[in-house]
Amino acid sequence: MAMELESPATTLLVVVGLLIHLAGSSPPPTPVVCARGTSDCTVTNAYGSFPDRATCRAASVTYPSTEEELVAAVAAAAAAGRKVKVATRYSHSLPKLACPGGRDGTIISTLRLNSMVRLDAAARLITMESGVLLRDMLRAAASAGLALPHSPYWSGVTIGGLLATGAHGSSLWGKGGAVHEYVVGLRIVTPAPASRGFAVVRELGDGHQDLAAAKVSLGVLGVVSQVTLALQPLFKRSLTFLERDDSDLEDQVAAWGGLHEFGDLAWQPGRGKVVYRQDDRVDVSSLGDGLNDHPTLRSRAAFGRVDARRAEELLEENGTDIARCEAAAAGQLQPQPPHGFTNDGEVFTGKTGSSPPASGTLAWGPPSSTTRPSASLSATPRRSSPT
């Protein structure tokens, strides 16, 4: 059978389509790139630049995959008198927390410290290496009927990174919404005198006098090897969005947090509006299958971000103050229903009824055959773009 050759235009379309697919599917690049193996390195973050646009450099990087290798890496740097900073899988921190300064520092990456150590369902404790992703930890906990009550909205961060930077959810109840409040144990590798091999592992259990400092250390006390978190029985969360005027915002902030365990709000000063999120814990048996898929958490084509960065740099070099302000205003993502959520597979509009008011409740949990006006949101992992 004779085979007809495709036209150049068709071939071009196929190639462009493939490139678009690959660009949209690829995860962020590694934050540490070296010119010679693991030497002569530059360090950045998942956003491609630091606020001051400066280039961060380091003499070398090491990728320990066990605690023994981590101890050896810290010891080698301490023996050589080198400054050390820790980099995570994709480094989502805006400040230059992973930048050792100058060209003589060393980077220790937790990329390969990504294993679960143990899950004690009876004691409701989970221990993992510091490079484990939050979403992987949440899935492991959920498989045993357990949940971490609070977490940041982005689940692609590492456990060690989110603790070091004080990442949190939203709550004024109990211990509050900070993840580090649920840390009951740490294993951290710190520099030591030559008589002790230049590095030691310190185990900080619940009640240890140094645990509170090590929980949110910004990486200055050592390199966290393992983390143990206290969990709670798996539950779901019921969400309702309410839009109101912002005239009484100052009075409502604390009051709203006291009314709802996971209460949150988004102020839109340009519109004079506040979107209140009524967010409460409900029983795990409640019907509903909701999903947090907010636009800001979705993967975006890499070439689009590159083009946006180039346009921003050109505007900084050649634009006026008014042009920069107008560009910033045009680029702002205005929160609009469905607030990034779906409910039982359907887009959640934040409204209920045939004549919808400016509120509604969505579901997140076990699949349901029907979508109820009042359902629930599970404390199970959220969908996120590759991290």
PyMOL commands that set and color helices and strands:
alter all, ss='L'
color gray80, all
select helices_A, chain A and resi 8-25+67-80+134-143+159-164+179-182+194-196+211-215+249-259+295-297+302-318+321-331
alter helices_A, ss='H'
color red, helices_A
select strands_A, chain A and resi 32-36+39-43+56-62+84-87+106-109+116-120+125-129+146-147+183-191+199-205+223-230+232-233+236-245+264-268+273-282+290-292+341-343+346-347+361-362+377-378
alter strands_A, ss='S'
color yellow, strands_A
deselect
rebuild
show_as cartoon
